[in-house]
């Protein structure tokens, strides 16, 4: 290879490599990362409700932003029957057609004929952000109390045998 062609390649390759590095990639969060990010007692309206950490699930990107959730133990709290899960969002995400900014949310659901009607609320105020329908997964799918699948596997939020597709919003390159 000619030296001038090699020099040209070396000049052009690093900028494209650097651009690829700044784009965040997502993976499943480890149990340690989930435990560090999620509260043992989630602030929900005026209460601090215990969480069931063994049900925690989430994804984390290469910039350390996490989207994670956990089942709430609501028995004995005013949230009983209204909320079932706590959700921490550190990077914008869209579930179905509902976009959520970074923040803390709680999720509640009710069973439909062959789906779940899932409502998202602000954790601090209880204000409803919107409703999304979770559809029944294929027969033979594993039941999960709560799971956010990494986008490389399957871009869904799974509750029981039901799933809501999600899309991660593109972050501007730095």
Secondary structure, DSSP 8 states (H G I E B T S, - for coil): --HHHHHHHHHHHHHHHHHHHHS--EEE--HHHHHHHS-SEEEETTEEEEEEEEEEEEEEETTS-EEEEEEE--TTSTTBTTB-EEEEESS-EEETTEEE-SEEEEEEEEE-SSEEEEEEEETTT--EEEEEEEEE--TT---EEEEE--TTT--EEEEETEEEEEEE------
